[in-house]
Amino acid sequence: MRRVVSVFLVMVMASSLCFAQNRTLIDSLLKKVDLTQQSYEQFELLNTLGWEYRFAKPDSTIFYCNKAYQLGNKNRPC
């Protein structure tokens, strides 16, 4: 019985590591993002930031990807 519980706990911990957020990357992206600047680099940063938030904070994903979408529409060639 102990072995079954041990295996179960290891599997739960391993699966949580697979879907964990990369907080270091998110923090570095947040430092680089400037919502007032309109450039392709900012567009890429906002998309990457939204993608990194996808599991833990879906509302942040929507916010940053929406900002990237708006920025992309403003700078779209006609």
C-alpha positions in Angstrom: 0.0 0.0 0.0 2.8 2.4 0.8 4.4 1.7 -2.5 1.2 2.6 -4.3 0.9 5.9 -2.5 4.5 6.7 -3.1 4.1 6.0 -6.9 1.0 8.1 -7.0 2.6 11.1 -5.3 5.6 10.9 -7.6 3.3 10.9 -10.6 1.3 13.8 -9.3 4.5 15.9 -8.6 6.0 15.0 -12.0 2.8 16.0 -13.9 2.7 19.3 -12.1 6.3 20.1 -13.2 5.3 19.5 -16.8 2.7 22.2 -16.7 4.5 24.6 -14.3 5.0 28.2 -15.4 8.4 29.6 -16.2 8.3 32.5 -13.7 11.8 33.6 -14.6 10.9 34.0 -18.2 7.6 35.8 -17.3 9.4 38.2 -15.0 12.0 39.0 -17.7 9.3 39.5 -20.3 7.3 41.8 -18.0 10.4 44.0 -17.5 10.8 44.3 -21.3 7.2 45.1 -22.2 6.3 48.7 -22.7 2.6 49.1 -23.5 3.2 52.6 -24.9 5.7 51.5 -27.4 4.5 50.2 -30.8 6.9 48.0 -32.5 7.3 44.5 -33.8 9.4 43.6 -30.8 6.6 44.6 -28.5 4.2 42.6 -30.5 6.4 39.5 -30.1 6.9 40.1 -26.4 3.2 40.5 -25.7 2.4 37.3 -27.6 5.1 35.4 -25.8 3.9 36.7 -22.4 0.3 35.7 -23.2 1.5 32.2 -24.2 3.5 31.8 -21.0 0.4 32.7 -18.9 -1.9 30.2 -20.7 -2.2 27.6 -17.9 -2.2 29.5 -14.6 -3.8 32.8 -15.5 -6.0 32.7 -18.6 -7.3 36.2 -18.0 -3.7 37.5 -18.3 -3.4 35.5 -21.5 -6.4 37.2 -22.9 -5.2 40.6 -21.8 -1.7 40.4 -23.3 -2.7 38.6 -26.5 -5.5 41.2 -27.0 -2.9 44.0 -26.7 -0.7 42.2 -29.2 -3.7 41.8 -31.6 -4.5 45.5 -31.3 -0.9 46.5 -31.9 -0.7 44.2 -34.9 -3.8 45.7 -36.4 -2.4 49.3 -36.0 0.9 48.4 -37.6 -0.6 46.2 -40.4 0.4 47.2 -43.9 -2.6 48.1 -46.1 
